[in-house]
Structure formats: structure tokens, C-alpha cells
Amino acid sequence: MPSLAVNIAPQHPTGLALKNPVITASGTFGYGTEYASIYDVSCLGAIAAKAVTLEPRRGNAMPRIEEVPGGMLNAIGLQNVGVEALIREKAPLWATWDVPVIANVAGASLEEYVTIAEMLDGVPGIAALELNISCPNVAHGLDFGTDPTMAGAVTEAVSERSSLPLIVKLTPNVTDMRPVATAVADAGAHALAIMNTLSGLAIDIEQKRPALATGTGGLSGPAVRSIALRFVYTVAPLVDIPIVGIGGIGTTEDALMFLMAGATAVQVGTANFYNHRAPLEIIAGLEAYCAKEGLASIQEIIGAALPQKAELSTA
Ligand SMILES: Cc1cc2nc3c(=O)[nH]c(=O)nc-3n(C[C@H](O)[C@H](O)[C@H](O)COP(=O)(O)O)c2cc1C
């Protein structure tokens, strides 16, 4: 049997070993419990839980979801139970699961990111942190993610105060992701998650106003796949930490493209809403692909489509 195992935090003392490279994306898989009655979630590589904030949040006003060609716009606005309830009610269950659960952390300030990270440190059931510096749907949600200095500062502050593997989730709402990506990698991140949603808009022509109550929302789904893939491909040669690819991944072929573009693992987001078995199908598909290609390990294809370093230096 080919091995699908990957480690998405090899530079962390304990690493973050996954049995396969397929993770469910934050905000599209609830707290995992919602899907646990539908299938065995321990088959997954990992679960990225819905973003957690210091205080509980009710999220934005409705409507906050709109279907658009090739995907959806959402402006949920970080609805969540808050970090105390997460520790009290969700983490104890996660601790009994045979799958790492990653806490997606959203703060309104550097201090808040650090406080949440400290509260989650050492909590059984929390395997890693994913710093969400890339939410387009709340005021100031992109402040950290669009500025290399601020992105580096929050990464460094959290990495100094947390003993957990640290993934930093980047935004595509920049002209060039590379300065933020390298700043975050230099500041102590163990992995990069590329990417969060793209800011977008739909108009309700009957009402003559934006379809979402907030106006703009975050675009996700197959419509964004080529953009996410381009970001992974351009950032991968610049950093020596793993990349987790996210954006429009719904099939084995999609996942393979991201792995070949340099991602060590992938996250499945919007696809969970139109095919709840997509992550399982991708895991089975990757195994079949390795067997067909005669690969001993999925790791053999990571970065296969990247230009060789020599080609890059002469480009
Ligand atoms: C309804 C919804 C809620 C989301 N909530 C979060 C969140 O809480 N934290 C986060 O980092 N990303 C959140 N995302 C972004 C996804 O995790 C993912 O980065 C993005 O949707 C792109 O992947 P996809 O095209 O596979 O959906 C959300 C996306 C959707 C569609």
C-alpha cells in the first residue's frame, strides 16, 4: 500500500504528522461534530475547526451566503462559541478522536491573537493553531494579512508564546502574496495555509442592492482554484516550510494539482457543501493514483510541477 502520510510542521519539535494530506477547511466543517454522524472523521488527515475568537460571536446579519457561478460568496462574520466554550465543550471530544484538530484563531489585535493562543496551549484535543489573518468578512479582518510587517509581528508573538505547531493562513486579497508569505515564514510559522477567500460582490437585481447584508463577501469554490494554485506555485520556491493548499479543491485531480504545485497537504472547503464525501473521495483517489503511478509515497509528487531551482535562478 502506498503511504499517504505527510508532516506539515517538520520544523516543530513534535511535528504535525497526518495520516493523509486531506484536511477539512475552517468554516466549512463546523466543529467536526456536525459531520461525525455522517462518516468516520478519523479517516481525514486533519480537521480545521471554525475560527475561534476571544468572545463568542453571533456573526453578521443575514443573508450571508449567496451562490455564484463556480462557487459561493459568504460573509458569516466569524460566528463561533468563543475560546472558553471551545476549550470546555469541543476540545474534550476532539481529544478522543484519532484525527488532529487544528484551531483556527482570529483576533482583533495582536494581543488578542496571543491571548487566545495562550489559552489553547496545552489543551488536550488541540493539535495545532491556524492563525486566521485573512478573514475578509469582519472589520479589520485583513489588517494583519495584507501587511508583511504586521503579519510577521503577529506570527512571531504567537510563536513565542505557544508550544503548538503554527500554521498561518494567508489572504489572496493582495497584489503579491510573496512579501507576506516570506515575512510569516521568517517569523517562525511552521506552515503556510494558502488561501482564504477572495473579496467579491453579488447584486440582488430585484432589490437593487447587494445580495449579502454586509455588501461584500468572500468568494470560494472552483471559481478560485486557479488563483489559489498560482499563489501556491509562486510562494513554494521561496519558503522552506510546508504549504497547505486551499481553494476550490473538490476532486482528486484538484488535490494532485496543488501537491504538484508545491503543497504538502490540501484543505477541502466549499466542496463539503455540494459533495460531503469529497474529502473521502480525494483520499481514496490519491491512494489509487500512487498505486497506478507506482509511487511508494505521496510525498514523491510534492512540487513535481515546480521549476527546478536552476531554472528559477536563470529566469
Ligand atoms: C461558509 C464559509 C465559512 C468560512 N469560515 C472560515 C473561518 O472561520 N476561518 C477561516 O480561516 N476560513 C474560513 N473560510 C475560508 C475557507 O476555510 C477556505 O479558505 C476558502 O473557502 C477557500 O477554499 P474552498 O474554495 O475550498 O472553499 C470559510 C469559507 C466558507 C465558504
The ligand as an SDF file (V2000), in Angstrom:
LIG
                    3D

 31 33  0  0  0  0  0  0  0  0999 V2000
  -19.0240   29.4540    4.7980 C   0  0  0  0  0  0  0  0  0  0  0  0
  -17.5520   29.6320    4.9460 C   0  0  0  0  0  0  0  0  0  0  0  0
  -17.0090   29.9460    6.1970 C   0  0  0  0  0  0  0  0  0  0  0  0
  -15.6260   30.1170    6.3500 C   0  0  0  0  0  0  0  0  0  0  0  0
  -15.1040   30.3860    7.5830 N   0  0  0  0  0  0  0  0  0  0  0  0
  -13.7570   30.4740    7.7520 C   0  0  0  0  0  0  0  0  0  0  0  0
  -13.1920   30.6690    9.0420 C   0  0  0  0  0  0  0  0  0  0  0  0
  -13.8880   30.7330   10.0560 O   0  0  0  0  0  0  0  0  0  0  0  0
  -11.8300   30.7740    9.1450 N   0  0  0  0  0  0  0  0  0  0  0  0
  -11.0040   30.6800    8.0280 C   0  0  0  0  0  0  0  0  0  0  0  0
   -9.7830   30.7860    8.1550 O   0  0  0  0  0  0  0  0  0  0  0  0
  -11.5290   30.4650    6.7920 N   0  0  0  0  0  0  0  0  0  0  0  0
  -12.8770   30.3610    6.6420 C   0  0  0  0  0  0  0  0  0  0  0  0
  -13.3840   30.1170    5.3930 N   0  0  0  0  0  0  0  0  0  0  0  0
  -12.4740   30.0010    4.2470 C   0  0  0  0  0  0  0  0  0  0  0  0
  -12.1780   28.5370    3.9200 C   0  0  0  0  0  0  0  0  0  0  0  0
  -11.5780   27.8610    5.0060 O   0  0  0  0  0  0  0  0  0  0  0  0
  -11.2840   28.4270    2.6730 C   0  0  0  0  0  0  0  0  0  0  0  0
  -10.0440   29.0570    2.9340 O   0  0  0  0  0  0  0  0  0  0  0  0
  -11.8950   29.0770    1.4490 C   0  0  0  0  0  0  0  0  0  0  0  0
  -13.2930   28.8480    1.3990 O   0  0  0  0  0  0  0  0  0  0  0  0
  -11.2860   28.5980    0.1230 C   0  0  0  0  0  0  0  0  0  0  0  0
  -11.4250   27.1940   -0.0170 O   0  0  0  0  0  0  0  0  0  0  0  0
  -12.6260   26.4890   -0.8470 P   0  0  0  0  0  0  0  0  0  0  0  0
  -12.6870   27.1570   -2.1860 O   0  0  0  0  0  0  0  0  0  0  0  0
  -12.2840   25.0530   -0.8940 O   0  0  0  0  0  0  0  0  0  0  0  0
  -13.8770   26.7570   -0.0590 O   0  0  0  0  0  0  0  0  0  0  0  0
  -14.7750   29.9620    5.2210 C   0  0  0  0  0  0  0  0  0  0  0  0
  -15.3180   29.6530    3.9730 C   0  0  0  0  0  0  0  0  0  0  0  0
  -16.6760   29.4680    3.8220 C   0  0  0  0  0  0  0  0  0  0  0  0
  -17.2160   29.1170    2.4640 C   0  0  0  0  0  0  0  0  0  0  0  0
  1  2  1  0
  2  3  1  0
  2 30  2  0
  3  4  2  0
  4  5  1  0
  4 28  1  0
  5  6  2  0
  6  7  1  0
  6 13  1  0
  7  8  2  0
  7  9  1  0
  9 10  1  0
 10 11  2  0
 10 12  1  0
 12 13  2  0
 13 14  1  0
 14 15  1  0
 14 28  1  0
 15 16  1  0
 16 17  1  0
 16 18  1  0
 18 19  1  0
 18 20  1  0
 20 21  1  0
 20 22  1  0
 22 23  1  0
 23 24  1  0
 24 25  2  0
 24 26  1  0
 24 27  1  0
 28 29  2  0
 29 30  1  0
 30 31  1  0
M  END
$$$$
